[in-house]
Amino acid sequence: MDLADPTSDTAKEFKSLVTDIMSAQVEPNMSDFFPVLRHLDVQGIRRRMMGFTLRMSKTMDGFIDGRVAARKESDYRHVNDVLDVLLDRYEENTLEIDLADTKDLFLELFAAGTNTTSITVEWVMAELIRNPTTLSKVREEIDRIIGRDRPIEESDITNLPYLQAVVKETFRMHPPTPLLIPPRAREDTEIMGFTVSGGAQVLVNVYANDRDPKNWEEPALFRPERFLGSEIDVKGRNFELIPFGVGRRIFPGYPLAQRMVPLMVASMVKVFDWKIQGEEEAMNMDDVFGLVLRKATPLLAIPTPIK
């Protein structure tokens, strides 16, 4: 079973469930405003979430059970992917985990890490197609530094500053999580003259922060050059750009996104030229505000191999 196969019914079900779960997680819940209703589930959000979770659990069970059975066959060829590594550790007893833990780890990796990563890659490609000059600069840098004779490797990314600037600018304009996962104050706290009551949750509006003219010159323009020669990064040390949060509560999928987004974009740009039907300038760049910031209209691009 390949969760990346666009023709797979299981893959379609998985992606649909991830979207449903993330949409339900940010749906306004009356219980948050009226705690007395917490046990009633007036809007049915808890019931729907339980249904989504059970369906997702069955999908993961089928995937993992199938791999466990395949590993027992004499002709099994070790894939050495994340699931194989986890199962190796489980069988060797080198990690204190059982199959249920393995399923949970696998689900968190795919549902949280890959979803935000794939959405960011989609935004990067949309901006590059919409800005042909920027796309040409990225491709020129790749050809000059890497050449045409070999595929791009993860170790090459640090040598591609313009590509990194493009990714940073995409994180600024299209943060994967427009509202950071809210922390809860353990006690009454005063921050910059504001009192936060103990038990209150604090929402950080990353989307507004990234488009604030006090932080950025011409914030509505996609301009990767603003990051060239700049020390501003996405690691949580510069508060004008915190797509993954800061400190100990930084988004755990950050290392995966930091590695995979530029690598995937560079690989696609190096090998293919990309077009859409119609004019690039007319591309719909509207977004859907939720737990993650998705394109309202999914990107449908046509690749043409570069000779």
N, C-alpha and C positions, 0 to 999 in steps of 0.2 A: 504494500500500500504506500503510495507516494502522495504526501500531503501537498506537494507542490504541483501535482498534475492537474491542469485546469479541466480535464475531462473526467476526473474521478468524482463519483458521487460522494464518497467519503470526504474528499478534500473540500468539496462544495459545502457539505454539511458542517464540517469543522469551521470553515471560514464564516459561515452564517452564524454559528453558535458564538464564536468569538465576538462578532459584531453585536449580537443580541445581548450578550453578557455585559459588554462595555457600555451599551446604551442604557441598560437597566440600572447599572451602577451609578449613573449620574442623573437619573430621573428624579425630579423633586419629590420628596417623600414627606407626607404630612406628619409622620411620626417624629421627624427631626424637629418640627416646630411645636408639636403637641405630644410630649412624651407619654401622656396617658393613653394614647392610641397605639403605642408601640407593639402591644401584644395582639392587636386586632387585625393588622395587615389590611387596612381599609382599601388600599389601592391594588392589592394583589401582587405587589412587587416581590415580596418574599416567596410567594407561591411560584411565580414565574421564574425567579432565580433558581429555586430548587429544581424546577423542571429542566432548565438549561444545564444546570450542574450535573444532573443525572444523565442527560443525553451526552454531555461531554465526557463523563466518566465511562460510559459504555463505549464511546469512540476510542478513548485511550486504552481501555481494557482490550478491545479487539486488536488494536495495533500492537500492544506489548505482548499479549498472549500469542499472537501470530509469530512475533519474533522469537519468543521463548521456545515455541514448538519448532520453528525452523532451525534454531541453534542445536537442537537435539538430533537433527538429521546428519548422516555421515558425510553427505556432500555439501554441507553448509559452508559457504565462503564468508569469512569474517569481514563485515562491512567497515568496522572500526569507526562508526559514527557515534553520536552522543549516546544513543540508546544502548549500543553494544558496549560502550565503555562503562555505563552505569550497571548493566547486567553483569559485566565482568567483575566489577567491584562487589556486587551483591553475591555472586557465586564464590568469590575468593574470601568473602567475609572481611574485606579490608575496610569497608564502611559499615557503620551501624545503621543500615537501612534495609527495609523489606520491599516487596514488590509494590505495596501501597505507596511507600515513600518515593519509589522510582517513578510511579505514575504521576504523583504530585509534582515532582521536580520537572518531569518532561512536559507536563501541562503548563507550568509556570513559564518555562523556557519558550514554548511555542506561542502561548496566548499573550504573554506580556512582551517578551523580547522581540519575537519575529514580527508581531503585528505593527509595533511602532517603527521598527526598522523598515519594513516594506512600505509603510505609508510615507516615510521620509524619502525613500528612494523614488517613489512616485512623484513627490513634490519636486525633488531635484530635477528629475527628467522633464517634468512639465515646464519648469523655469528655463531649462537649457533649450528645449525645443522652442519655447516662446521668445528666447533671446539668442538668435543664431550667432551673433558676434561672441557671446560668452561661450557658447558651445565650441566654436572654432578655436578660442583661446585654450580651452581645456584639452581639446584634441591635439593642438600644436604642442602643448607642454608635454603630453604623454608621448607623442612621437619623438620629441627632442630628447627627453630624459630616458624613456624606456626603449624606444625603437619599435619597429613593426615585426620583429622576428620572434618574439616570445610573449607569452601571456603575462599579465600584470600579477605580481605577488604582493602579499600583505606588507612585506618589508619595503616595497617601492613607494608606499603612500607618503612617507615622511619626506620624500624628495619631490613631491608634487604640491608646492605651496598654493598655486592658483586653484587646484582642485579642492584643497582643504578650505580655501576661502569661500568657494562656491557652496560647500557643505555647511559651513558656519552661517553663511547668509541665508541658506534655506532653513536652518534651525531657528534663525532670528525671525524670519517672516512667517514660517509655518511650524511653530513648535509642536512636537508630537503630542505633548500633554499641555493644552492651553491653560489649565488650572492644575497646579501641583497637587499631589495627593495631600490632603489637609492634615497637618499635625494637630494634636490636641494638647492644650496647655494643662500641665499638671497642677498648677497653682496660679493665683492671681499674679499677673506680670505686667509691668509697664514698659512699653517699647516706643521710643521717640515721642513721648507724650500721650500715647494711646494706652488705655487700660484694657488688658485681655483677661477676662474672668477665667478662673480655674474650671476646666472641663469644656471650655469653648474650643471649637475648631477654627483654624485660621486658613482662609483660602488665599493663595498667592496667584494673582492674575498675570501669568507669564506673557500671554498674548498681548495685553495692553502695555506691559513693560517693554516688550520688544518693539513696539511701534510708537513709543513715546518720543516726541521730538526733543524732549529734554535730554534724552539719552543718545539719540541718533539723528544725524543730519539727513533730511529727506527720507524718513523711515518707510514711506510707501514704495520706494524704488528698490528693485532688485539690483544691488550693486556690490558684487563680491570684492571689488577693489578696496572697499573700506577696511577689510581685514588684512590686506597686504602690509607687512611691516608693523602690524599691530600685535600687542601681546594679549589682547582679549581672547579668551578661550571659553569652551563650554564646560569646563571642569568644576564650575561652581565657585571660582575665585573672583569672578567679575559679575557683580549683581545686575548689570545691564543685560547680561546674556546668561540665563540659567534654565535652559530647556529641560535639564534633568534634575533640577533642584540643587541643594548645597549640603555640605557637611555629611554627617553620618546617615542622614535620611536621603541621600542622593539616590536617584532611580537605579536599581540594580542592573537594569539592562543597558546602562550607559557604556560599559566596556565593549559589549557586543555591537551596539550601534556605531561606536567610534571606529571600530575596525571594519565592519561589514558595509556601511553606507558608502564610503569613498571607494572601497574595493569593487563593489557591485556596479556603481556608476561608471568608474573608470573602465571596467571590463566591457560594459555595453557601448560606451562612447568610442573605445579604441577599435572595435570590430565592426560596428554598424553606424550608418547614418540614420537619423530618425526624422520622420515626418508625420503629420496628422492630416486628415482630410480637411480641406479648407485652409484658411489663413491662420498662421500661428498666432498673430496678434489678437485674433478673435477667440482664442481658446478660453473656455469657461474656467476661471480660477477661483470661483466661489468655494467656500469651505463649509463643512458641517461641524458645528461646535459641540463637543461632547467630551468623554473621557480622553479620547484622542481626536486630533484635528484631521478629519478626512476630507478629500476632495468631494465636492457635491456631485460632480460628474467624473466618474473614473477615467483616468487617462487611457486613451486608445491610440497607440502610436504604431506606425508601420516601419519596421527595420529594413534597411537595405544594406547588404554586405559591402564593405569598403574594399575595393580592389587594390 
